[in-house]
Amino acid sequence: GAVVSQHPSWVICKSGTSVKIECRSLDFQATTMFWYRQFPKQSLMLMATSNEGSKATYEQGVEKDKFLINHASLTLSTLTVTSAHPEDSSFYICSARRQGPGNTIYFGEGSWLTVV
Amino acid sequence: TQLLEQSPQFLSIQEGENLTVYCNSSSVFSSLQWYRQEPGEGPVLLVTVVTGGEVKKLKRLTFQFGDARKDSSLHITAAQPGDTGLYLCAGYNQGGKLIFGQGTELSVKP
């Protein structure tokens, strides 16, 4: 079964509104989670690294005020797309690093966002 | 900047054919990973190669890590329609973040 869960799996929102996507590690604590964005038939592009108890670090070109990331607990990171526009429509995927031998990374199932 | 270049980006073949996907970089990676992703789902890890020159087999899939640890390949023998999907190579950059190649969209027609 999935060890990292995302919610919602898909969401439709109106332009100008904000939408929150949750990423949960189900059976381990994750001090670090990652958020990726993926357009159809393209690869995953790293947006930001979410660090528990501290500010997220964003990749170059990603607007931190647009994509708010909060990692309030060791099992939950949230990505909020603020003032969404149609060009924000995409597949958003999170991953969580499980500390231990190999520091294995587990991916969530992804969340489809459609902004109309 | 460490980049992973994947080729080809699209591949459409008939069932039973063989294929190879390449993942190249000008940088050395401590390890490389291969993922398979189906539409609307997260990527699923297939294999991690760690040692230069390493070859790993997973049923009809053969993964190779270059001697210099700058490149890797995925070879599929006798492809089946169930192999259809997006194949991604990935590696950890110097900042410890997992970065992906552009992906190879494979379509296997019956």
Interface residues (C-beta under 8 A of the other chain):
Chain A: V4 Q6 F34 K41 Q42 S43 L44 M45 L46 T49 F91 I93 S95 I105 F107 G108 E109 G110 W112
Chain B: Q6 G40 E41 G42 P43 V44 L86 L88 K97 L98 I99 F100 G101 Q102 G103 E105
